[in-house]
Amino acid sequence: MRTTDFQTMDVVGCACQTIPQVLVENGLFPTAPSQPRIAVSTPLLDFYRALFEQSCDAVGALASAIHKFYKGRGFRVLDKKVC
């Protein structure tokens, strides 16, 4: 699967929860407040936020956002300054 492809998944809920509640519990954010047909993964939204926060210059922003994104998930990112 390419990164630009959509992924289909089954999400199970019950009558005591709304569809958006079930999606959020499964790491997805609905694209509509009621009866959403598409949802976006919350890690993708985290990445977008990190990129937006660092958007002063394009190359530096992308590098800084990727660093922040991976660091926030517990990965140790090294560069030439760190041995």
N, C-alpha and C positions, 0 to 999 in steps of 0.2 A: 504494500500500500504506500503510495506517495504521500508526502506531508500535506499536499493540497487536496487530497481526497476527503470525502465525508466518511464518517464511520457510523454505522447503524448499530444500536444496542437496545436490548429489551430491559426496561426498568419496571420492577414490580412494586406496587403500592397497595393501599387499601382504601375503602370508602371513607375512612376517617381523616384522610389527608387530601389536600389539593394536588393537582399535577405539578405546579411549581414547587411545592414543598418536597415532593418525592424526588424531583430532579435535583434540587439543591442538596438534599441528603446524599445523593449519588455523585456529587462533584460536578454538577452541570448547572448552568445558569440559563433559565428560559428566556427566549427572545420576545415573548409576549406575556402579559400578566394573567391571561386566562386562555386556555386551550392552545398552548404553544406547540408548534410543529417542529421547531428547531431549538437546540440548546447549544451553548458554547461551554467548553471546559473551563473550570475555574483556574487551572494553571495557565491557560492562555490569557485569561483576563489579568492574572498576576503579572505575566510577562509584559503585557501591553501597558500596565500601570508603571512598571519599572522603566520601560522605555520612555513613557510620557514624562516621568519625573526627571529624566536626564536629557531632554530633547534640545539642549542649547546648540550643539553642533553634531552633525549627522554621524560621523565615524566615532567620535568620542562617546556620543550618546549610546550608540549601539553597543560598544564595548563595555561601557559602564553598566548598562542595563543588563546585559548578559551576565556580567560578573555578579551584580546584585541578585539577580534571579537565581543563579546557581548557589551562591553563598547562602541565601535564605533557605535553601533546601538541604544544607549541610555538606555541599561539595566544597572542597578546597581548591580554589582557582589560583594557579601560579603564573607568574610572568617573569621577565628577565630580572626584575628587581628582587624577586623572592627565590631563594635557592632551596 
